[in-house]
Amino acid sequence: MRYYTTKPMTGGVLFKCVYCEHTVTTPDFDEAKGNRRTQAAAAIHQHAKELHANQVRAAESIKPGCYGVV
Ligand SMILES: [Zn+2]
């Protein structure tokens, strides 16, 4: 299950929460700490699990495995 969509932007990639308008961009993260896209994806997942716990639970309980591993 992915909790974000991605969009190319100037200087990086924009990650948007699928449940709200929350976004992060790869330039927000420090390359020295690892792959920026990985960090951005992790940040959105964290956001979704904290702010959209109900939707995340519902999405994961309906047809498990339907989304596959992306
Ligand atoms: Zn959100």
N, CA, C, O and the ligand as a Tripos MOL2 file, in Angstrom:
@<TRIPOS>MOLECULE
protein
  281   279    71     0     0
PROTEIN
NO_CHARGES

@<TRIPOS>ATOM
      1 N           0.8600   -1.2020    0.0000 N.3       1 MET1
      2 CA          0.0000    0.0000    0.0000 C.3       1 MET1
      3 C           0.8860    1.2380    0.0000 C.2       1 MET1
      4 O           1.7630    1.3900    0.8500 O.2       1 MET1
      5 N           0.6460    2.1100   -0.9550 N.am      2 ARG2
      6 CA          1.3640    3.3770   -1.0040 C.3       2 ARG2
      7 C           0.4300    4.4760   -0.5340 C.2       2 ARG2
      8 O          -0.7540    4.4820   -0.8700 O.2       2 ARG2
      9 N           0.9590    5.3950    0.2360 N.am      3 TYR3
     10 CA          0.1310    6.4790    0.7700 C.3       3 TYR3
     11 C           0.4400    7.7970    0.0840 C.2       3 TYR3
     12 O           0.0700    8.8600    0.5820 O.2       3 TYR3
     13 N           1.1100    7.7360   -1.0490 N.am      4 TYR4
     14 CA          1.4960    8.9760   -1.7020 C.3       4 TYR4
     15 C           1.4210    8.8270   -3.2170 C.2       4 TYR4
     16 O           1.4000    7.7220   -3.7600 O.2       4 TYR4
     17 N           1.3820    9.9730   -3.8710 N.am      5 THR5
     18 CA          1.5870   10.0020   -5.3150 C.3       5 THR5
     19 C           2.8130   10.8820   -5.5490 C.2       5 THR5
     20 O           3.1350   11.7410   -4.7280 O.2       5 THR5
     21 N           3.4790   10.6660   -6.6500 N.am      6 THR6
     22 CA          4.6730   11.4630   -6.9190 C.3       6 THR6
     23 C           4.4810   12.2890   -8.1740 C.2       6 THR6
     24 O           3.7380   11.9160   -9.0820 O.2       6 THR6
     25 N           5.1610   13.4080   -8.2030 N.am      7 LYS7
     26 CA          5.0960   14.2990   -9.3570 C.3       7 LYS7
     27 C           6.4600   14.9590   -9.5190 C.2       7 LYS7
     28 O           7.0080   15.4840   -8.5500 O.2       7 LYS7
     29 N           7.0080   14.9410  -10.7130 N.am      8 PRO8
     30 CA          8.2890   15.6290  -10.9190 C.3       8 PRO8
     31 C           8.1190   17.1280  -10.7140 C.2       8 PRO8
     32 O           7.0910   17.6960  -11.0830 O.2       8 PRO8
     33 N           9.1100   17.7600  -10.1340 N.am      9 MET9
     34 CA          9.0850   19.2100   -9.9730 C.3       9 MET9
     35 C          10.4990   19.7320  -10.1970 C.2       9 MET9
     36 O          11.4500   18.9580  -10.3030 O.2       9 MET9
     37 N          10.6200   21.0410  -10.2660 N.am     10 THR10
     38 CA         11.9370   21.6270  -10.4620 C.3      10 THR10
     39 C          12.8460   21.2600   -9.3110 C.2      10 THR10
     40 O          12.5430   21.5720   -8.1590 O.2      10 THR10
     41 N          13.9430   20.6110   -9.5980 N.am     11 GLY11
     42 CA         14.9310   20.3040   -8.5790 C.3      11 GLY11
     43 C          14.6450   19.0540   -7.7680 C.2      11 GLY11
     44 O          15.3580   18.7670   -6.8070 O.2      11 GLY11
     45 N          13.6030   18.2960   -8.1400 N.am     12 GLY12
     46 CA         13.3580   17.0870   -7.3640 C.3      12 GLY12
     47 C          12.0260   16.4490   -7.6950 C.2      12 GLY12
     48 O          11.5180   16.5710   -8.8100 O.2      12 GLY12
     49 N          11.4670   15.7620   -6.7020 N.am     13 VAL13
     50 CA         10.1930   15.0790   -6.8650 C.3      13 VAL13
     51 C           9.2950   15.4740   -5.7020 C.2      13 VAL13
     52 O           9.7300   15.5510   -4.5530 O.2      13 VAL13
     53 N           8.0240   15.7220   -6.0320 N.am     14 LEU14
     54 CA          7.0490   16.0760   -5.0130 C.3      14 LEU14
     55 C           6.2420   14.8360   -4.6540 C.2      14 LEU14
     56 O           5.7320   14.1440   -5.5350 O.2      14 LEU14
     57 N           6.1290   14.5570   -3.3570 N.am     15 PHE15
     58 CA          5.3380   13.4350   -2.8710 C.3      15 PHE15
     59 C           4.1020   14.0050   -2.2010 C.2      15 PHE15
     60 O           4.2020   14.8580   -1.3190 O.2      15 PHE15
     61 N           2.9230   13.5300   -2.6260 N.am     16 LYS16
     62 CA          1.6740   14.0440   -2.0470 C.3      16 LYS16
     63 C           0.9060   12.9260   -1.3690 C.2      16 LYS16
     64 O           0.7650   11.8250   -1.9010 O.2      16 LYS16
     65 N           0.4110   13.2410   -0.1710 N.am     17 CYS17
     66 CA         -0.4260   12.3080    0.5780 C.3      17 CYS17
     67 C          -1.6850   12.0090   -0.2260 C.2      17 CYS17
     68 O          -2.2650   12.9160   -0.8220 O.2      17 CYS17
     69 N          -2.1200   10.7350   -0.2510 N.am     18 VAL18
     70 CA         -3.3340   10.3980   -1.0050 C.3      18 VAL18
     71 C          -4.5960   10.7880   -0.2470 C.2      18 VAL18
     72 O          -5.6780   10.8180   -0.8320 O.2      18 VAL18
     73 N          -4.4770   11.0890    1.0490 N.am     19 TYR19
     74 CA         -5.6530   11.3870    1.8590 C.3      19 TYR19
     75 C          -5.8890   12.8710    2.0570 C.2      19 TYR19
     76 O          -7.0000   13.2730    2.4030 O.2      19 TYR19
     77 N          -4.8750   13.6950    1.8450 N.am     20 CYS20
     78 CA         -5.0280   15.1270    2.0450 C.3      20 CYS20
     79 C          -4.0240   15.8590    1.1680 C.2      20 CYS20
     80 O          -3.3790   15.2500    0.3140 O.2      20 CYS20
     81 N          -3.8930   17.1430    1.3750 N.am     21 GLU21
     82 CA         -3.0220   17.9610    0.5210 C.3      21 GLU21
     83 C          -1.5950   18.0600    1.0560 C.2      21 GLU21
     84 O          -0.8020   18.8620    0.5620 O.2      21 GLU21
     85 N          -1.2710   17.2620    2.0470 N.am     22 HIS22
     86 CA          0.0780   17.2940    2.6080 C.3      22 HIS22
     87 C           1.0990   16.8570    1.5590 C.2      22 HIS22
     88 O           0.9150   15.8440    0.8840 O.2      22 HIS22
     89 N           2.1640   17.6250    1.4300 N.am     23 THR23
     90 CA          3.2070   17.2560    0.4870 C.3      23 THR23
     91 C           4.5830   17.3780    1.1260 C.2      23 THR23
     92 O           4.7830   18.1530    2.0610 O.2      23 THR23
     93 N           5.5250   16.6010    0.6070 N.am     24 VAL24
     94 CA          6.9390   16.8090    0.9120 C.3      24 VAL24
     95 C           7.6630   16.7540   -0.4260 C.2      24 VAL24
     96 O           7.1590   16.1860   -1.3940 O.2      24 VAL24
     97 N           8.8380   17.3450   -0.4690 N.am     25 THR25
     98 CA          9.6170   17.2970   -1.7020 C.3      25 THR25
     99 C          11.0070   16.7700   -1.3950 C.2      25 THR25
    100 O          11.5040   16.9180   -0.2790 O.2      25 THR25
    101 N          11.6240   16.1620   -2.3780 N.am     26 THR26
    102 CA         12.9430   15.5650   -2.1250 C.3      26 THR26
    103 C          13.9850   16.5850   -1.6590 C.2      26 THR26
    104 O          14.8410   16.2270   -0.8500 O.2      26 THR26
    105 N          13.9570   17.8410   -2.1310 N.am     27 PRO27
    106 CA         14.9570   18.8050   -1.6190 C.3      27 PRO27
    107 C          14.8010   19.1150   -0.1350 C.2      27 PRO27
    108 O          15.6960   19.7070    0.4690 O.2      27 PRO27
    109 N          13.6500   18.7150    0.4750 N.am     28 ASP28
    110 CA         13.4680   18.9110    1.9180 C.3      28 ASP28
    111 C          14.4050   18.0300    2.7270 C.2      28 ASP28
    112 O          14.6380   18.2780    3.9100 O.2      28 ASP28
    113 N          14.9410   17.0010    2.0840 N.am     29 PHE29
    114 CA         15.7130   15.9930    2.8240 C.3      29 PHE29
    115 C          17.1910   16.1010    2.5120 C.2      29 PHE29
    116 O          17.6050   16.6120    1.4710 O.2      29 PHE29
    117 N          17.9710   15.5990    3.4600 N.am     30 ASP30
    118 CA         19.4210   15.6880    3.3690 C.3      30 ASP30
    119 C          19.9760   14.4500    2.6680 C.2      30 ASP30
    120 O          19.8490   13.3240    3.1500 O.2      30 ASP30
    121 N          20.5870   14.6940    1.5320 N.am     31 GLU31
    122 CA         21.1660   13.5960    0.7560 C.3      31 GLU31
    123 C          22.1550   12.7760    1.5830 C.2      31 GLU31
    124 O          22.3150   11.5740    1.3710 O.2      31 GLU31
    125 N          22.8170   13.4480    2.5320 N.am     32 ALA32
    126 CA         23.8170   12.7670    3.3610 C.3      32 ALA32
    127 C          23.1950   11.6700    4.2130 C.2      32 ALA32
    128 O          23.8880   10.7520    4.6500 O.2      32 ALA32
    129 N          21.8730   11.7630    4.4530 N.am     33 LYS33
    130 CA         21.2110   10.7730    5.3000 C.3      33 LYS33
    131 C          20.6540    9.6120    4.4870 C.2      33 LYS33
    132 O          20.0220    8.7100    5.0370 O.2      33 LYS33
    133 N          20.8900    9.6360    3.1780 N.am     34 GLY34
    134 CA         20.4150    8.5310    2.3580 C.3      34 GLY34
    135 C          19.6160    9.0240    1.1780 C.2      34 GLY34
    136 O          19.5220   10.2240    0.9180 O.2      34 GLY34
    137 N          19.0470    8.0800    0.4750 N.am     35 ASN35
    138 CA         18.2670    8.4050   -0.7090 C.3      35 ASN35
    139 C          17.0970    9.3160   -0.3550 C.2      35 ASN35
    140 O          16.2910    8.9940    0.5180 O.2      35 ASN35
    141 N          17.0120   10.4530   -1.0380 N.am     36 ARG36
    142 CA         15.9670   11.4300   -0.7010 C.3      36 ARG36
    143 C          14.5710   10.9190   -0.9960 C.2      36 ARG36
    144 O          13.6340   11.2080   -0.2520 O.2      36 ARG36
    145 N          14.4230   10.1730   -2.0610 N.am     37 ARG37
    146 CA         13.0950    9.6390   -2.3920 C.3      37 ARG37
    147 C          12.6420    8.6520   -1.3250 C.2      37 ARG37
    148 O          11.4670    8.6150   -0.9620 O.2      37 ARG37
    149 N          13.5820    7.8540   -0.8250 N.am     38 THR38
    150 CA         13.2590    6.9060    0.2400 C.3      38 THR38
    151 C          12.8220    7.6570    1.4910 C.2      38 THR38
    152 O          11.8510    7.2850    2.1500 O.2      38 THR38
    153 N          13.5610    8.7280    1.8080 N.am     39 GLN39
    154 CA         13.2120    9.5210    2.9960 C.3      39 GLN39
    155 C          11.8610   10.1950    2.8280 C.2      39 GLN39
    156 O          11.0720   10.2440    3.7720 O.2      39 GLN39
    157 N          11.5830   10.7150    1.6360 N.am     40 ALA40
    158 CA         10.3110   11.3860    1.3760 C.3      40 ALA40
    159 C           9.1580   10.3950    1.4920 C.2      40 ALA40
    160 O           8.1280   10.6980    2.0950 O.2      40 ALA40
    161 N           9.3370    9.2070    0.9110 N.am     41 ALA41
    162 CA          8.2980    8.1800    0.9850 C.3      41 ALA41
    163 C           8.0470    7.7810    2.4370 C.2      41 ALA41
    164 O           6.9020    7.6030    2.8530 O.2      41 ALA41
    165 N           9.1280    7.6420    3.2000 N.am     42 ALA42
    166 CA          8.9970    7.2690    4.6090 C.3      42 ALA42
    167 C           8.2570    8.3520    5.3870 C.2      42 ALA42
    168 O           7.4470    8.0550    6.2640 O.2      42 ALA42
    169 N           8.5460    9.6220    5.0550 N.am     43 ALA43
    170 CA          7.9010   10.7420    5.7470 C.3      43 ALA43
    171 C           6.3970   10.7520    5.4690 C.2      43 ALA43
    172 O           5.6010   11.0100    6.3720 O.2      43 ALA43
    173 N           6.0080   10.4740    4.2340 N.am     44 ILE44
    174 CA          4.5840   10.4380    3.8920 C.3      44 ILE44
    175 C           3.8960    9.2550    4.5760 C.2      44 ILE44
    176 O           2.7710    9.3780    5.0600 O.2      44 ILE44
    177 N           4.5720    8.1260    4.6110 N.am     45 HIS45
    178 CA          3.9990    6.9670    5.2980 C.3      45 HIS45
    179 C           3.7700    7.2730    6.7670 C.2      45 HIS45
    180 O           2.7280    6.9390    7.3330 O.2      45 HIS45
    181 N           4.7670    7.9170    7.3800 N.am     46 GLN46
    182 CA          4.6600    8.2960    8.7820 C.3      46 GLN46
    183 C           3.4690    9.2330    8.9770 C.2      46 GLN46
    184 O           2.6620    9.0540    9.8890 O.2      46 GLN46
    185 N           3.3760   10.2330    8.1030 N.am     47 HIS47
    186 CA          2.2800   11.1970    8.1390 C.3      47 HIS47
    187 C           0.9350   10.4870    8.0310 C.2      47 HIS47
    188 O           0.0250   10.7370    8.8220 O.2      47 HIS47
    189 N           0.8180    9.5980    7.0440 N.am     48 ALA48
    190 CA         -0.4570    8.9110    6.8090 C.3      48 ALA48
    191 C          -0.8510    8.0610    8.0140 C.2      48 ALA48
    192 O          -2.0180    8.0290    8.4050 O.2      48 ALA48
    193 N           0.1290    7.3750    8.5970 N.am     49 LYS49
    194 CA         -0.1880    6.5070    9.7280 C.3      49 LYS49
    195 C          -0.5720    7.3140   10.9640 C.2      49 LYS49
    196 O          -1.3600    6.8490   11.7880 O.2      49 LYS49
    197 N          -0.0210    8.5170   11.0970 N.am     50 GLU50
    198 CA         -0.3450    9.3390   12.2520 C.3      50 GLU50
    199 C          -1.6450   10.1140   12.0560 C.2      50 GLU50
    200 O          -2.4730   10.1830   12.9640 O.2      50 GLU50
    201 N          -1.8250   10.6980   10.8690 N.am     51 LEU51
    202 CA         -2.9770   11.5670   10.6610 C.3      51 LEU51
    203 C          -4.1790   10.8710   10.0310 C.2      51 LEU51
    204 O          -5.3080   11.3490   10.1390 O.2      51 LEU51
    205 N          -3.9360    9.7660    9.3890 N.am     52 HIS52
    206 CA         -5.0290    9.0880    8.6770 C.3      52 HIS52
    207 C          -5.1120    7.6350    9.1120 C.2      52 HIS52
    208 O          -5.3490    6.7440    8.2960 O.2      52 HIS52
    209 N          -4.9160    7.4050   10.4020 N.am     53 ALA53
    210 CA         -4.8550    6.0290   10.9070 C.3      53 ALA53
    211 C          -6.0960    5.2340   10.5270 C.2      53 ALA53
    212 O          -5.9990    4.0630   10.1600 O.2      53 ALA53
    213 N          -7.2560    5.8650   10.6120 N.am     54 ASN54
    214 CA         -8.4900    5.1440   10.3030 C.3      54 ASN54
    215 C          -8.5550    4.7200    8.8420 C.2      54 ASN54
    216 O          -8.8970    3.5800    8.5290 O.2      54 ASN54
    217 N          -8.2230    5.6530    7.9520 N.am     55 GLN55
    218 CA         -8.2550    5.3290    6.5250 C.3      55 GLN55
    219 C          -7.2070    4.2840    6.1730 C.2      55 GLN55
    220 O          -7.4520    3.3850    5.3680 O.2      55 GLN55
    221 N          -6.0310    4.4150    6.7920 N.am     56 VAL56
    222 CA         -4.9530    3.4620    6.5180 C.3      56 VAL56
    223 C          -5.3840    2.0750    6.9550 C.2      56 VAL56
    224 O          -5.1930    1.0990    6.2280 O.2      56 VAL56
    225 N          -5.9660    1.9870    8.1450 N.am     57 ARG57
    226 CA         -6.4240    0.6920    8.6420 C.3      57 ARG57
    227 C          -7.4870    0.1140    7.7240 C.2      57 ARG57
    228 O          -7.4630   -1.0730    7.3990 O.2      57 ARG57
    229 N          -8.4270    0.9680    7.3060 N.am     58 ALA58
    230 CA         -9.5070    0.5150    6.4340 C.3      58 ALA58
    231 C          -8.9400    0.0240    5.1060 C.2      58 ALA58
    232 O          -9.3390   -1.0230    4.5960 O.2      58 ALA58
    233 N          -8.0080    0.7940    4.5580 N.am     59 ALA59
    234 CA         -7.4290    0.4270    3.2670 C.3      59 ALA59
    235 C          -6.6830   -0.8910    3.3620 C.2      59 ALA59
    236 O          -6.7030   -1.6970    2.4320 O.2      59 ALA59
    237 N          -6.0210   -1.1050    4.4980 N.am     60 GLU60
    238 CA         -5.2300   -2.3270    4.6330 C.3      60 GLU60
    239 C          -6.0970   -3.5290    4.9660 C.2      60 GLU60
    240 O          -5.6920   -4.6660    4.7280 O.2      60 GLU60
    241 N          -7.2990   -3.2930    5.5200 N.am     61 SER61
    242 CA         -8.1500   -4.4180    5.8970 C.3      61 SER61
    243 C          -9.0080   -4.8790    4.7260 C.2      61 SER61
    244 O          -9.4740   -6.0180    4.6980 O.2      61 SER61
    245 N          -9.2130   -3.9850    3.7580 N.am     62 ILE62
    246 CA        -10.0100   -4.3530    2.5880 C.3      62 ILE62
    247 C          -9.1160   -5.0060    1.5480 C.2      62 ILE62
    248 O          -8.1050   -4.4370    1.1380 O.2      62 ILE62
    249 N          -9.4890   -6.1830    1.1330 N.am     63 LYS63
    250 CA         -8.7610   -6.9130    0.1120 C.3      63 LYS63
    251 C          -7.2460   -6.8490    0.3290 C.2      63 LYS63
    252 O          -6.5320   -6.2440   -0.4710 O.2      63 LYS63
    253 N          -6.7620   -7.4550    1.3820 N.am     64 PRO64
    254 CA         -5.3170   -7.4190    1.6150 C.3      64 PRO64
    255 C          -4.5630   -8.0010    0.4350 C.2      64 PRO64
    256 O          -4.9600   -9.0160   -0.1370 O.2      64 PRO64
    257 N          -3.4820   -7.3500    0.0850 N.am     65 GLY65
    258 CA         -2.6630   -7.8480   -1.0230 C.3      65 GLY65
    259 C          -3.1030   -7.3210   -2.3620 C.2      65 GLY65
    260 O          -2.4130   -7.5040   -3.3650 O.2      65 GLY65
    261 N          -4.2520   -6.6640   -2.3900 N.am     66 CYS66
    262 CA         -4.7850   -6.1590   -3.6530 C.3      66 CYS66
    263 C          -3.8960   -5.0910   -4.2730 C.2      66 CYS66
    264 O          -3.8670   -4.9240   -5.4920 O.2      66 CYS66
    265 N          -3.1820   -4.3810   -3.4350 N.am     67 TYR67
    266 CA         -2.3240   -3.3260   -3.9610 C.3      67 TYR67
    267 C          -0.9420   -3.8420   -4.3560 C.2      67 TYR67
    268 O          -0.2070   -3.1890   -5.0960 O.2      67 TYR67
    269 N          -0.6100   -5.0100   -3.8520 N.am     68 GLY68
    270 CA          0.6770   -5.5960   -4.1890 C.3      68 GLY68
    271 C           1.8300   -4.8360   -3.5830 C.2      68 GLY68
    272 O           1.6390   -3.9080   -2.7970 O.2      68 GLY68
    273 N           3.0030   -5.2290   -3.9480 N.am     69 VAL69
    274 CA          4.2070   -4.5420   -3.4680 C.3      69 VAL69
    275 C           4.7320   -3.6930   -4.6190 C.2      69 VAL69
    276 O           5.0550   -4.1970   -5.6950 O.2      69 VAL69
    277 N           4.8070   -2.4070   -4.3630 N.am     70 VAL70
    278 CA          5.2410   -1.5100   -5.4400 C.3      70 VAL70
    279 C           6.6940   -1.1590   -5.2450 C.2      70 VAL70
    280 O           7.2610   -0.4130   -6.0420 O.2      70 VAL70
    281 ZN         -2.3730   13.3990    4.6620 Zn       71 ZN71
@<TRIPOS>BOND
     1     1     2 1
     2     2     3 1
     3     3     4 2
     4     3     5 am
     5     5     6 1
     6     6     7 1
     7     7     8 2
     8     7     9 am
     9     9    10 1
    10    10    11 1
    11    11    12 2
    12    11    13 am
    13    13    14 1
    14    14    15 1
    15    15    16 2
    16    15    17 am
    17    17    18 1
    18    18    19 1
    19    19    20 2
    20    19    21 am
    21    21    22 1
    22    22    23 1
    23    23    24 2
    24    23    25 am
    25    25    26 1
    26    26    27 1
    27    27    28 2
    28    27    29 am
    29    29    30 1
    30    30    31 1
    31    31    32 2
    32    31    33 am
    33    33    34 1
    34    34    35 1
    35    35    36 2
    36    35    37 am
    37    37    38 1
    38    38    39 1
    39    39    40 2
    40    39    41 am
    41    41    42 1
    42    42    43 1
    43    43    44 2
    44    43    45 am
    45    45    46 1
    46    46    47 1
    47    47    48 2
    48    47    49 am
    49    49    50 1
    50    50    51 1
    51    51    52 2
    52    51    53 am
    53    53    54 1
    54    54    55 1
    55    55    56 2
    56    55    57 am
    57    57    58 1
    58    58    59 1
    59    59    60 2
    60    59    61 am
    61    61    62 1
    62    62    63 1
    63    63    64 2
    64    63    65 am
    65    65    66 1
    66    66    67 1
    67    67    68 2
    68    67    69 am
    69    69    70 1
    70    70    71 1
    71    71    72 2
    72    71    73 am
    73    73    74 1
    74    74    75 1
    75    75    76 2
    76    75    77 am
    77    77    78 1
    78    78    79 1
    79    79    80 2
    80    79    81 am
    81    81    82 1
    82    82    83 1
    83    83    84 2
    84    83    85 am
    85    85    86 1
    86    86    87 1
    87    87    88 2
    88    87    89 am
    89    89    90 1
    90    90    91 1
    91    91    92 2
    92    91    93 am
    93    93    94 1
    94    94    95 1
    95    95    96 2
    96    95    97 am
    97    97    98 1
    98    98    99 1
    99    99   100 2
   100    99   101 am
   101   101   102 1
   102   102   103 1
   103   103   104 2
   104   103   105 am
   105   105   106 1
   106   106   107 1
   107   107   108 2
   108   107   109 am
   109   109   110 1
   110   110   111 1
   111   111   112 2
   112   111   113 am
   113   113   114 1
   114   114   115 1
   115   115   116 2
   116   115   117 am
   117   117   118 1
   118   118   119 1
   119   119   120 2
   120   119   121 am
   121   121   122 1
   122   122   123 1
   123   123   124 2
   124   123   125 am
   125   125   126 1
   126   126   127 1
   127   127   128 2
   128   127   129 am
   129   129   130 1
   130   130   131 1
   131   131   132 2
   132   131   133 am
   133   133   134 1
   134   134   135 1
   135   135   136 2
   136   135   137 am
   137   137   138 1
   138   138   139 1
   139   139   140 2
   140   139   141 am
   141   141   142 1
   142   142   143 1
   143   143   144 2
   144   143   145 am
   145   145   146 1
   146   146   147 1
   147   147   148 2
   148   147   149 am
   149   149   150 1
   150   150   151 1
   151   151   152 2
   152   151   153 am
   153   153   154 1
   154   154   155 1
   155   155   156 2
   156   155   157 am
   157   157   158 1
   158   158   159 1
   159   159   160 2
   160   159   161 am
   161   161   162 1
   162   162   163 1
   163   163   164 2
   164   163   165 am
   165   165   166 1
   166   166   167 1
   167   167   168 2
   168   167   169 am
   169   169   170 1
   170   170   171 1
   171   171   172 2
   172   171   173 am
   173   173   174 1
   174   174   175 1
   175   175   176 2
   176   175   177 am
   177   177   178 1
   178   178   179 1
   179   179   180 2
   180   179   181 am
   181   181   182 1
   182   182   183 1
   183   183   184 2
   184   183   185 am
   185   185   186 1
   186   186   187 1
   187   187   188 2
   188   187   189 am
   189   189   190 1
   190   190   191 1
   191   191   192 2
   192   191   193 am
   193   193   194 1
   194   194   195 1
   195   195   196 2
   196   195   197 am
   197   197   198 1
   198   198   199 1
   199   199   200 2
   200   199   201 am
   201   201   202 1
   202   202   203 1
   203   203   204 2
   204   203   205 am
   205   205   206 1
   206   206   207 1
   207   207   208 2
   208   207   209 am
   209   209   210 1
   210   210   211 1
   211   211   212 2
   212   211   213 am
   213   213   214 1
   214   214   215 1
   215   215   216 2
   216   215   217 am
   217   217   218 1
   218   218   219 1
   219   219   220 2
   220   219   221 am
   221   221   222 1
   222   222   223 1
   223   223   224 2
   224   223   225 am
   225   225   226 1
   226   226   227 1
   227   227   228 2
   228   227   229 am
   229   229   230 1
   230   230   231 1
   231   231   232 2
   232   231   233 am
   233   233   234 1
   234   234   235 1
   235   235   236 2
   236   235   237 am
   237   237   238 1
   238   238   239 1
   239   239   240 2
   240   239   241 am
   241   241   242 1
   242   242   243 1
   243   243   244 2
   244   243   245 am
   245   245   246 1
   246   246   247 1
   247   247   248 2
   248   247   249 am
   249   249   250 1
   250   250   251 1
   251   251   252 2
   252   251   253 am
   253   253   254 1
   254   254   255 1
   255   255   256 2
   256   255   257 am
   257   257   258 1
   258   258   259 1
   259   259   260 2
   260   259   261 am
   261   261   262 1
   262   262   263 1
   263   263   264 2
   264   263   265 am
   265   265   266 1
   266   266   267 1
   267   267   268 2
   268   267   269 am
   269   269   270 1
   270   270   271 1
   271   271   272 2
   272   271   273 am
   273   273   274 1
   274   274   275 1
   275   275   276 2
   276   275   277 am
   277   277   278 1
   278   278   279 1
   279   279   280 2
@<TRIPOS>SUBSTRUCTURE
     1 MET1         2 RESIDUE 1 A MET
     2 ARG2         6 RESIDUE 1 A ARG
     3 TYR3        10 RESIDUE 1 A TYR
     4 TYR4        14 RESIDUE 1 A TYR
     5 THR5        18 RESIDUE 1 A THR
     6 THR6        22 RESIDUE 1 A THR
     7 LYS7        26 RESIDUE 1 A LYS
     8 PRO8        30 RESIDUE 1 A PRO
     9 MET9        34 RESIDUE 1 A MET
    10 THR10       38 RESIDUE 1 A THR
    11 GLY11       42 RESIDUE 1 A GLY
    12 GLY12       46 RESIDUE 1 A GLY
    13 VAL13       50 RESIDUE 1 A VAL
    14 LEU14       54 RESIDUE 1 A LEU
    15 PHE15       58 RESIDUE 1 A PHE
    16 LYS16       62 RESIDUE 1 A LYS
    17 CYS17       66 RESIDUE 1 A CYS
    18 VAL18       70 RESIDUE 1 A VAL
    19 TYR19       74 RESIDUE 1 A TYR
    20 CYS20       78 RESIDUE 1 A CYS
    21 GLU21       82 RESIDUE 1 A GLU
    22 HIS22       86 RESIDUE 1 A HIS
    23 THR23       90 RESIDUE 1 A THR
    24 VAL24       94 RESIDUE 1 A VAL
    25 THR25       98 RESIDUE 1 A THR
    26 THR26      102 RESIDUE 1 A THR
    27 PRO27      106 RESIDUE 1 A PRO
    28 ASP28      110 RESIDUE 1 A ASP
    29 PHE29      114 RESIDUE 1 A PHE
    30 ASP30      118 RESIDUE 1 A ASP
    31 GLU31      122 RESIDUE 1 A GLU
    32 ALA32      126 RESIDUE 1 A ALA
    33 LYS33      130 RESIDUE 1 A LYS
    34 GLY34      134 RESIDUE 1 A GLY
    35 ASN35      138 RESIDUE 1 A ASN
    36 ARG36      142 RESIDUE 1 A ARG
    37 ARG37      146 RESIDUE 1 A ARG
    38 THR38      150 RESIDUE 1 A THR
    39 GLN39      154 RESIDUE 1 A GLN
    40 ALA40      158 RESIDUE 1 A ALA
    41 ALA41      162 RESIDUE 1 A ALA
    42 ALA42      166 RESIDUE 1 A ALA
    43 ALA43      170 RESIDUE 1 A ALA
    44 ILE44      174 RESIDUE 1 A ILE
    45 HIS45      178 RESIDUE 1 A HIS
    46 GLN46      182 RESIDUE 1 A GLN
    47 HIS47      186 RESIDUE 1 A HIS
    48 ALA48      190 RESIDUE 1 A ALA
    49 LYS49      194 RESIDUE 1 A LYS
    50 GLU50      198 RESIDUE 1 A GLU
    51 LEU51      202 RESIDUE 1 A LEU
    52 HIS52      206 RESIDUE 1 A HIS
    53 ALA53      210 RESIDUE 1 A ALA
    54 ASN54      214 RESIDUE 1 A ASN
    55 GLN55      218 RESIDUE 1 A GLN
    56 VAL56      222 RESIDUE 1 A VAL
    57 ARG57      226 RESIDUE 1 A ARG
    58 ALA58      230 RESIDUE 1 A ALA
    59 ALA59      234 RESIDUE 1 A ALA
    60 GLU60      238 RESIDUE 1 A GLU
    61 SER61      242 RESIDUE 1 A SER
    62 ILE62      246 RESIDUE 1 A ILE
    63 LYS63      250 RESIDUE 1 A LYS
    64 PRO64      254 RESIDUE 1 A PRO
    65 GLY65      258 RESIDUE 1 A GLY
    66 CYS66      262 RESIDUE 1 A CYS
    67 TYR67      266 RESIDUE 1 A TYR
    68 GLY68      270 RESIDUE 1 A GLY
    69 VAL69      274 RESIDUE 1 A VAL
    70 VAL70      278 RESIDUE 1 A VAL
    71 ZN71       281 GROUP 0 **** ****
